[in-house]
């Protein structure tokens, strides 16, 4: 999968090893919003994309000192801007 070096986009479009800041999270699913809150993910949160595993539909991110695996629907619901 080719990743764009874009200033902004969904989490799935970010190259691994890049640090980004969340600008928006989809509010279409209230349960997913609660899940993101439990993970400490919200607007202005800085995180690093560690890896995309497209065959497993998983994106691994680092938030603070914690690594988190997000499924495809969760990763697509988060919009970020490059730092």
NUKOLLUM-463503 format. One record per residue: residue number from 1; residue in one letter; x, y, z of N, C-alpha, C in turn. Coordinates in Angstrom, 3 decimals. Atoms other than C-alpha are relative to their C-alpha. Layout:
N
NUM:a:X:Y:Z:X:Y:Z:X:Y:Z
...
REM end
This chain:
83
1:x:0.850:-1.173:0.000:0.000:0.000:0.000:0.891:1.230:0.000
2:x:-0.771:-1.232:0.024:1.365:3.425:-0.874:-0.601:1.028:0.928
3:x:0.467:-1.022:-0.932:1.124:6.122:1.748:0.373:1.355:-0.541
4:x:-0.262:-1.371:0.432:0.846:9.766:0.893:0.736:0.738:1.106
5:x:-0.596:-0.905:-0.980:3.017:12.315:2.582:-0.868:1.250:-0.039
6:x:0.983:-1.082:0.034:0.036:14.547:3.164:0.046:0.789:1.297
7:x:0.078:-0.816:-1.204:-0.430:17.391:5.589:-1.163:-0.439:0.879
8:x:1.161:0.420:-0.786:-3.817:16.025:6.635:-0.718:-1.131:-0.711
9:x:0.753:1.125:0.548:-6.027:12.999:6.154:-0.379:-0.949:1.117
10:x:0.356:0.985:-1.024:-7.290:9.914:7.913:1.262:-0.697:0.498
11:x:-1.136:0.694:-0.605:-5.000:7.909:10.141:0.539:-1.087:-0.924
12:x:-0.431:1.069:0.902:-4.900:5.164:7.507:0.909:0.494:-1.123
13:x:-0.821:-0.538:1.091:-3.135:7.487:5.039:1.378:0.470:0.459
14:x:-1.256:-0.514:-0.562:-0.209:8.345:7.332:1.103:-1.048:-0.120
15:x:-1.154:0.888:0.075:3.220:6.839:6.698:0.399:-0.460:1.402
16:x:-0.530:0.457:-1.295:4.560:4.654:9.522:1.182:0.858:0.435
17:x:-1.057:-0.775:-0.663:6.937:6.434:11.929:-0.274:1.502:0.018
18:x:0.330:-1.425:-0.045:5.222:9.819:11.425:-0.762:0.342:1.263
19:x:0.738:-0.531:-1.138:3.988:11.885:14.335:-1.050:0.961:-0.534
20:x:1.128:-0.805:0.464:0.593:13.511:13.840:-0.819:0.461:1.202
21:x:0.926:-0.495:-1.017:-2.055:15.406:15.802:-1.419:-0.216:-0.493
22:x:1.400:0.208:0.363:-5.731:14.470:15.817:-0.689:1.352:-0.141
23:x:0.754:-1.234:0.226:-7.860:17.240:14.323:-1.499:-0.225:0.114
24:x:1.433:0.278:-0.010:-11.227:15.501:14.155:-0.214:-1.494:0.173
25:x:0.415:1.392:-0.129:-12.925:12.260:15.120:-1.466:-0.076:-0.399
26:x:1.384:0.180:0.426:-16.092:11.028:13.452:-0.894:-0.236:1.214
27:x:0.946:0.189:-1.100:-19.095:11.238:15.751:-1.181:-0.872:-0.434
28:x:1.082:0.833:0.532:-21.172:8.775:13.711:-0.331:-1.193:0.897
29:x:0.199:1.183:-0.850:-20.777:5.988:16.304:0.341:0.360:1.450
30:x:-0.197:-0.399:-1.401:-21.262:6.835:19.982:0.868:-1.000:0.760
31:x:-0.828:1.004:-0.681:-19.714:3.543:21.141:1.470:0.170:-0.353
32:x:-1.382:-0.207:0.412:-16.589:4.239:19.111:0.573:1.246:0.672
33:x:-0.462:-1.212:-0.699:-16.350:7.737:20.614:0.364:-0.308:1.447
34:x:-0.315:0.399:-1.373:-16.482:6.222:24.100:1.296:-0.808:0.051
35:x:-1.228:0.799:0.092:-13.768:3.738:23.088:1.210:0.915:-0.156
36:x:-1.108:-0.939:0.198:-11.546:6.565:21.832:0.284:0.782:1.287
37:x:-0.174:-0.713:-1.267:-12.119:8.459:25.095:0.744:-0.871:1.010
38:x:-0.692:0.926:-0.909:-11.038:5.391:27.085:1.479:-0.136:-0.360
39:x:-1.388:0.100:0.458:-7.864:5.255:24.971:0.767:1.316:0.146
40:x:-0.650:-1.301:-0.111:-7.163:8.952:25.570:0.165:0.692:-1.337
41:x:-0.073:-0.601:1.331:-7.748:9.868:21.915:-1.084:1.039:-0.164
42:x:0.934:-1.083:0.239:-9.363:13.188:21.124:0.701:1.086:-0.783
43:x:-0.635:-1.111:0.725:-8.772:16.416:19.231:1.213:0.533:0.764
44:x:-1.272:-0.533:-0.500:-5.251:17.819:19.757:0.907:-1.050:0.639
45:x:-0.867:1.064:-0.504:-3.877:14.434:20.877:1.100:-0.273:-1.022
46:x:-1.136:0.357:0.868:-0.384:13.787:19.457:0.238:-1.494:0.113
47:x:-0.278:1.425:0.013:0.428:10.249:18.419:0.956:-0.310:-1.137
48:x:-0.891:0.446:1.059:2.855:8.306:16.273:-0.602:-1.254:-0.617
49:x:0.424:1.200:0.709:1.794:5.823:13.614:1.205:-0.932:-0.056
50:x:-1.107:0.948:-0.017:3.971:2.751:14.125:-0.024:-0.932:-1.201
51:x:0.085:0.963:1.097:2.676:0.342:11.481:-1.432:-0.136:-0.487
52:x:1.282:0.402:0.581:-0.156:-0.574:9.144:0.150:-1.470:-0.384
53:x:0.009:1.403:0.421:-0.988:-4.251:8.708:-1.276:-0.200:-0.817
54:x:1.206:-0.016:0.825:-3.386:-4.118:5.756:-0.721:-1.342:-0.094
55:x:0.673:1.294:0.113:-4.061:-7.855:5.606:-0.747:-0.361:1.272
56:x:0.712:0.195:-1.263:-5.177:-7.777:9.228:-0.925:1.176:0.298
57:x:0.797:-1.215:-0.205:-6.869:-4.350:8.868:0.281:0.636:1.356
58:x:-0.411:-0.562:-1.288:-4.889:-3.041:11.853:1.040:1.097:-0.220
59:x:-0.989:-1.067:-0.070:-3.030:0.223:12.420:0.457:0.100:1.442
60:x:-0.549:-0.108:-1.349:-0.708:0.402:15.414:0.519:1.412:0.202
61:x:-0.423:-1.358:-0.327:-0.184:3.790:17.041:0.642:0.005:1.381
62:x:-0.552:-0.220:-1.338:1.778:5.049:20.031:-0.576:1.304:0.528
63:x:0.564:-1.161:-0.679:0.005:7.427:22.398:0.709:0.076:1.343
64:x:-0.799:-0.086:-1.217:2.332:8.611:25.134:0.978:-1.160:0.024
65:x:-0.904:1.150:-0.115:4.147:5.485:26.303:-0.712:-1.322:-0.276
66:x:0.856:1.168:0.218:1.423:3.063:25.176:-0.207:-0.261:-1.487
67:x:0.307:0.383:1.371:1.023:1.163:21.885:-1.430:-0.516:-0.053
68:x:1.409:0.354:0.138:-2.552:0.716:20.650:-0.233:-0.504:-1.414
69:x:0.422:0.508:1.302:-3.905:-1.418:17.800:-1.418:0.466:-0.267
70:x:1.324:-0.454:0.417:-6.847:0.106:15.933:-0.424:-0.768:-1.244
71:x:0.553:0.615:1.193:-9.072:-1.726:13.473:-0.210:1.039:-1.092
72:x:0.145:-0.897:1.145:-9.728:-0.264:10.036:-1.076:1.057:0.214
73:x:1.074:-0.989:-0.167:-13.052:1.390:10.911:0.378:1.069:1.016
74:x:-0.435:-0.976:-0.999:-11.526:3.048:13.979:1.060:0.934:-0.586
75:x:-1.062:-0.825:0.592:-8.432:4.258:12.083:-0.544:0.963:-1.041
76:x:0.590:-0.884:1.015:-10.583:5.681:9.294:-0.858:1.092:0.614
77:x:0.855:-0.986:-0.668:-12.698:7.603:11.827:0.812:1.139:0.625
78:x:-0.870:-1.009:-0.612:-9.688:9.649:13.000:0.707:0.781:-1.083
79:x:-0.680:-0.881:0.949:-8.467:12.632:10.975:1.135:0.694:0.717
80:x:-1.206:-0.545:-0.615:-5.009:13.972:11.619:0.666:1.006:-0.915
81:x:-0.860:-0.917:0.746:-2.553:16.645:10.551:1.431:-0.321:0.392
82:x:-1.409:0.301:-0.266:1.190:16.066:10.236:0.611:1.090:0.848
83:x:-0.719:-0.968:-0.838:3.440:17.740:12.788:1.262:0.438:-0.702
REM end
